[in-house]
Amino acid sequence: MVALGLLLLRVVIGLIVLGHGLQKAFGWWGGPGMTGWVGAMNRMRIRPATPWAWISMLSEVLGGIGLAVGLLTPLPSLAIAGSMIVAIALVHWPRGFWATKGGYEFNLSILAAIAAIAIAGAGAYSLDAALRLQLPEPVTLIAGTVALLLGVGVALATRSPEPATETKPQTI
């Protein structure tokens, strides 16, 4: 039963994240497409916008696929975590907790699900199990988490400063 539960969680979360990545990549289901996503990265002041937009989109597309099929599971989990953490920090945190207000509730749910999968493993119904793949634990999660935090830190640190506000010249 645990393996079936992990399969259900992996497939649902993986396909949801994949869908978000495909919105960014191709504009499907009302998404922005890459041109719009690069524009969104510019509005979030992430520099350089184009490479970060591609990294973000690929993290969701490849992470979603990898998670859904259970292939090298800690790696897609870390890729998705990076995307969710940046989204929370730049978009959702100021809006509070609840998704109805644009908050981070949804992203936090995704983070909790992928953390559980990364810790528990992909389960018996996965490509990891079928191919007998197992990354060294806990080294993979520790090294991956360090790389994730460095990547998120770089993404946040390379943001351009706030645009200057216009001031009207004072009349005397």
C-alpha positions in Angstrom: 0.0 0.0 0.0 2.9 2.4 0.7 4.2 1.9 -2.8 0.8 2.6 -4.3 0.6 5.8 -2.1 4.0 7.0 -3.3 3.0 6.2 -6.9 -0.1 8.3 -6.6 1.7 11.2 -4.9 4.5 11.1 -7.4 2.4 11.0 -10.5 -0.1 13.7 -9.4 2.6 16.2 -8.2 4.9 15.4 -11.1 2.1 16.0 -13.7 1.0 19.2 -12.0 4.5 20.6 -12.0 5.0 19.4 -15.6 1.9 21.3 -16.6 3.2 24.5 -15.1 6.5 24.0 -17.0 4.6 23.4 -20.3 2.7 26.6 -19.7 6.0 28.4 -19.5 7.5 26.6 -22.4 4.7 26.6 -25.0 1.9 28.9 -23.6 -0.4 25.9 -23.1 -3.4 26.1 -20.8 -3.2 29.9 -20.6 0.5 30.0 -19.8 2.9 32.8 -20.9 5.1 30.7 -23.3 8.8 31.4 -23.3 8.6 34.9 -24.5 6.1 35.8 -21.8 8.1 33.9 -19.2 11.3 35.8 -20.1 9.2 39.0 -19.7 8.0 37.8 -16.3 11.6 37.1 -15.2 12.4 40.7 -16.3 9.5 42.1 -14.3 10.8 40.1 -11.3 14.2 41.7 -12.0 16.0 38.4 -12.3 19.1 38.9 -14.4 20.0 37.6 -16.9 16.3 36.9 -17.5 16.6 34.5 -20.5 18.9 31.8 -19.0 17.0 31.9 -15.7 13.7 31.6 -17.5 15.0 28.5 -19.3 16.4 27.0 -16.1 13.1 27.6 -14.3 11.0 26.1 -17.2 13.3 23.1 -17.5 13.3 22.5 -13.8 9.5 22.1 -13.9 9.3 20.1 -17.2 12.2 17.7 -16.5 11.5 17.7 -12.8 7.8 16.9 -13.3 8.6 14.1 -15.8 11.3 12.6 -13.6 9.1 12.8 -10.5 6.1 11.3 -12.3 8.0 8.3 -13.6 10.2 8.0 -10.5 13.6 8.3 -12.2 16.6 9.4 -10.1 13.9 10.8 -7.8 16.0 13.0 -5.5 17.2 15.0 -8.5 13.8 16.0 -9.9 12.7 16.7 -6.3 15.5 19.2 -5.9 14.9 20.8 -9.3 11.2 21.4 -8.4 12.1 22.6 -4.9 14.3 25.3 -6.4 11.5 26.5 -8.6 9.0 26.6 -5.7 11.4 28.4 -3.3 12.1 31.1 -5.9 8.4 31.5 -6.6 7.6 31.8 -2.9 10.4 34.3 -2.3 9.7 36.6 -5.3 5.9 36.3 -5.9 3.9 34.6 -3.2 5.4 35.5 0.2 4.3 39.2 0.2 0.7 38.0 -0.5 0.4 35.9 2.6 -0.4 32.2 3.0 -3.6 31.5 1.2 -3.6 30.8 -2.5 -6.9 32.7 -2.9 -4.9 35.9 -2.3 -1.9 34.7 -4.5 -0.1 33.4 -1.4 2.4 30.5 -1.0 -0.1 27.8 0.2 0.1 25.8 -3.1 3.9 26.1 -3.4 4.4 25.0 0.2 2.1 21.9 -0.5 4.3 21.0 -3.5 7.5 21.5 -1.4 6.1 19.2 1.3 5.1 16.5 -1.2 8.4 16.4 -2.9 10.3 16.5 0.4 8.3 13.4 1.5 9.0 11.6 -1.8 12.7 12.6 -1.7 13.0 11.2 1.9 10.9 8.1 1.4 12.1 7.2 -2.1 10.2 6.7 -5.3 8.7 3.4 -4.2 8.3 0.0 -5.8 6.3 1.3 -8.8 9.0 3.5 -10.3 11.8 3.5 -12.9 14.2 3.7 -10.0 12.9 0.3 -8.7 12.5 -1.2 -12.2 16.1 -0.3 -13.2 17.5 -0.9 -9.7 18.8 2.7 -9.6 19.7 4.1 -6.2 21.7 7.3 -5.6 24.0 7.2 -2.6 22.1 8.4 0.5 22.3 10.7 2.4 25.1 12.2 0.3 22.8 12.9 -2.7 20.3 14.8 -0.7 22.9 16.7 1.3 25.0 17.7 -1.8 21.8 18.3 -3.8 20.4 20.6 -1.1 23.6 22.5 -0.9 23.6 23.0 -4.7 19.9 23.9 -4.6 20.5 26.6 -1.9 23.4 28.0 -3.9 21.4 28.1 -7.1 18.5 29.8 -5.3 20.9 32.2 -3.6 22.5 33.1 -7.0 19.1 33.6 -8.6 18.0 35.9 -5.8 21.3 37.7 -5.6 21.5 38.5 -9.3 18.3 40.5 -9.3 18.6 44.0 -10.5 18.0 46.8 -7.9 14.6 48.3 -7.5 13.9 50.7 -10.3 14.3 54.3 -9.3 11.1 56.2 -8.6 10.4 59.3 -10.6 10.3 62.5 -8.7 8.9 65.7 -9.9 11.2 68.7 -9.9 10.3 71.1 -7.1 9.1 74.5 -8.0 10.2 77.4 -5.9 
